[in-house]
Amino acid sequence: MKIAVSSTCSLFLTRTLFLIFLIASAKPDPDPLQDYCVADISSTPPFFINGSPCIDPKLAISAHFVTSGLSKPGNTADNPFGFNVTLTSIRNMPGVNTQGLAMARVDIAPLGLVPLHWHPRASEVAIVIQGNVLVGFVDTSNRLFMQQLRTGDSFVFPKAMMHFLFNLDSLNVALVISGLNSQNPGAELVALASFSSNPALPVEVLQRSFRINEQDVLRIRKNLGG
Ligand SMILES: *[C@@H]1O[C@H](CO)[C@@H](O)[C@H](O)[C@H]1NC(C)=O
């Protein structure tokens, strides 16, 4: 009996510790230390901190907490992949500073693609407001999770996992809204980070990374506008 109790206890302890470890390793932005910290975007800060300095809280007004930035569709015509992401940030909504949140409006042209990318600082949950969208992510064991979403469906992209969104409709624009648990999620596009970095990665590194020849490297670079 004693043994059973202690082994249950240690199992509980192990699970609790594991859970704490999981939560700790999936931490979003740090918690705010005050009600709000409306970002001071009026000038270049004299020093650099994690986030943005705030204005005097007494000067905060309602307008700091609102943006109409996501009300209009982004223009997808000038984007070679056929998408446009509009994001809340401390620029258009200074009150979001330190809140650990961002919202994205993603417009995708007919058969347009939000190409393979990841957000180093955020998990993302997306809801399809309008459209028929194929989404997927690849985990660290290279396993693909893919799903076709229709209007009203939501999908979560785990933090920092490579993912894509593809509008399957050849006639209609798709509209997706995403919530992200960082005020500055960041995005790194696989194709651009690899082939359009500045300065450029050595051709040989790309050749060997993708097992392609020099001509392939130059062609992909050219296709990506590099
Ligand atoms: C996204 O749409 C906005 C609004 O139409 C436009 O100003 C911006 O240039 C577009 N971005 C890209 C990358 O096409």
The ligand as a Gaussian input file, in Angstrom:
#p B3LYP/6-31G(d) Opt

LIG

0 1
 C       -0.724000      45.159000     -48.589000
 O       -1.860000      45.951000     -48.751000
 C       -1.678000      47.320000     -48.391000
 C       -3.018000      48.010000     -48.497000
 O       -3.574000      47.864000     -49.779000
 C       -0.611000      47.945000     -49.281000
 O       -0.389000      49.271000     -48.892000
 C        0.665000      47.134000     -49.170000
 O        1.637000      47.612000     -50.069000
 C        0.416000      45.665000     -49.458000
 N        1.621000      44.908000     -49.193000
 C        2.196000      44.145000     -50.119000
 C        3.424000      43.429000     -49.678000
 O        1.755000      44.004000     -51.244000

